[in-house]
Amino acid sequence: MAAVDVRSTTDGWEETATSAITLNYHEGANYFQRFGYYVSYGNCSGIYLFPPGFLRNATVSSASFSLTRYIGRAFSTSTRIYGILEAPVSLPTAGNWATRWDARTKTTAFTNWTFPSGGGTVTSTSPDISSIIQELAAQAAWKSTMNVGIFLKDLSVSGDTTQYTYGSGQATTTYRPRLQVTYTGGVPDRSSSPMPLQNYTA
C-alpha cells in the first residue's frame, strides 16, 4: 500500500458570465479562490493542480480532496468533482475559450459534494473520489510526475452560493487545498529516451 498526500501548486476559478479565468488570486497576504453562483459572475468553477505521485494503472483504494474556508458563509453549496483527463494537464491560455477548464475533457467518473456552511479556517473533506483518480491513473500516457487536475463544477442556478477558500499560495501550508490518495501496484514510468537496440554477432 502506498500513499500520496500533497497540497495544490496552482488553483483558481472560472466565471461563466464573464469568460474570465483567474489563477492564484490573492488579497493582501492571503491567497484564496472561490466557487459557487453569484449574479455578477454566473457559475464560478474551481480548478486545482496537484503534484500526485501515483503510478499508471495503480489500483486506487481511497482518495479525498480537502478545502479550508477563507470566509465564513451561512449557506452550503452544491458542487460536482471531476478530474481533468489530460496527461499532462496544461494551463489555460488567456482569451482562448477552447483552453478553458470547463471546455476540457473530464473524467466520466464524478463525485457530488455539498460544501457545508460554517465559519472561517474550517477544513472540509469531500466524499471518496477514488473512481476519479482511478480513471486518471488509467491514461496510457500517465506518469507519476504529472500534475493531476481537479475540477470543482458549481451546480447552483441562482442566488448567492459563493464559497471562498484558501488557495495554493497561502503561507500557512496546512490551509492549502489537499489531495490524499492510497493505492497499490501500478506500472513504473516509462523512459522518454529508450536505449537503442544493439546488434550482436556470435
N, C-alpha and C positions, 0 to 999 in steps of 0.2 A: 504494500500500500504506500503510495506517495501522496504528498500534499503540496498544494500551491496556495500561498497566502500573500497577495500583492495589493498595492494601492495604485490608483489610477495615475497615469502620466499626463493625460490630456482629457479635458471634458468641456462641455458647453451645451448649447441648445440651438434649436431652430425655431423660427416663428413662421407659421403658415400664412399669416395675414400680411407680412412684410417681406417674405422670402429672405429673411435675414439669417445669417449663420454667425453665432457668437461663440468663440472658444476662450476658455480660461479668463472669464470676466472677473475683475476684482474691484472691490470698493475699499479704499484705504488699505489696511494690512490684511484684509480678509478676502480670499478668493471664494466665489460662490457660483452656482449655476442654478437653473430653475426649470421646472416642467409644470404642466397644467394648462388651464384655459383662462384667458383674460381677454376682454373685449377688444382692447387696443392691439393685441398681438396674435389673437387666434390661439390655435393649439401650439404650445411650446413642448417640443420633444427633447428629452435629454440624451446626450451621447457621451460615451466614456471609452477610453482606450486603456488597456492594461497590458503589462508585460507578463504573459501567462507562465509558460514553462512546462505545460503538459505535452505528452508525446502524441504523434499522429497515431490514430486508431487505438488510443488508450480507451480503457473501459472506465467510464466516469461513474462513480458510486454516489457522489453527492456534490452539490455546488450551490453557492449562495452569493448574493450581491447586497451590499450594505451602504446606506447613506446616512450622514449625520446632519440634522436640521440646523440651518443657519438662522432662520427667523421663525418664531412660533406662529402657528396657524390654528384656527379654531375649527377647521374642516379637514376631511380626508380627501384624497384624490385617487381616482381610478386610472391605472396605467397598465400597459402590457409590455413585457420584456421580450426582446428578440436579440439574436446575435447577428452581426454583420457578416454575411457569407462571402468573405474575401480573404485571400491568403497571398500577400499581406494586405492589411487594411490601409487605405490611403486617405489622407485628409482632403476635405472638400476644397474646391477652387472658388474663390470669391466671384459672384456673378454668374456662375455656371450651374444651372438648375440640375443638370444631369449628374453632378457630383455631390449633390445634397444627400444627407444621410437618409432621408425618407424615400429617395429615389433608388437606393441601393437594393441589391438582392439580400433578403434576410432569411434567416432560418425558418423552415416550416414549423419547427417547434417554437412555442412561446409559453410564457407564464404570466397570468394576470396577478397584479399586486395592487391592493388598496393601501396606499401610503397613508399612515394614520395622522390624525390631528395631534397637536401637542406643542410643548414649549421648545425653546432652542437647545442645541447641543445634545439632543437625544438621538441615539443611533437606532435606526430601524433596518431590519434584515428581511429580504424577500423570501417568499416560499422557495422550495427547491427548484433550481434551474439546470439540473444535470442533463436533461434532454437537449437543452440548447447547446451546452458545452460539448456534449457528445457529437452533435451534428457538426460543430466547428472542427473538432478533432478528426472527423472522418474525411475532411477535404484531402484530396490526393496531393495537393501542393503544401499541406500544412507542415510547419516546422515549429519546434518548441521555442524558438527565439522570436517568433512573430507576435505582434500585438494582437490582442483579441478585442473586437469591437462589440460593445453592449449598447443597444438602442432601447430607450425607455419612451414608448409612444403614449401620449396622452389620449384618454378615451372620453374626456369631458366634452360637452357641447354648448354650454352656456355658463353664465355667472362668472365668479372668480374662484378658481380652484388651484391657483398658482402656488407651488411649493418652492421654497428656497433652501438649498442645501450647500454644505461646504464642498469646495472643489479641489482639484489636484494641486493647485498652487498654495493651498493653505499651509502656513508654517507648522501648525500642530499636525504631525503626520497621522495621528490616530483619528483625526476628523475627516481625512480624505476618503473618497469612495473606495470600497474594498471588494475584492473578489476572492473567494475561497473555493478551492476545488480539491477533492480527493479522488484518486484514480489508481488503477493497476494496469500493468502491461503497457503496450504501445511499441511503436517502431522508432528506433533512433533516427535522427535527422540524416538525410542523405547528403553526401558531399556535393557541392556545386561544381567541383573540379575533380572528376573521377580520374584515377590513374589510367594512363594509356595502356592498351594491350601490348604485350611483348611477344615477339616471335622467337621461338627456341628451336634449335636443330639438335638432333642427337649426335 
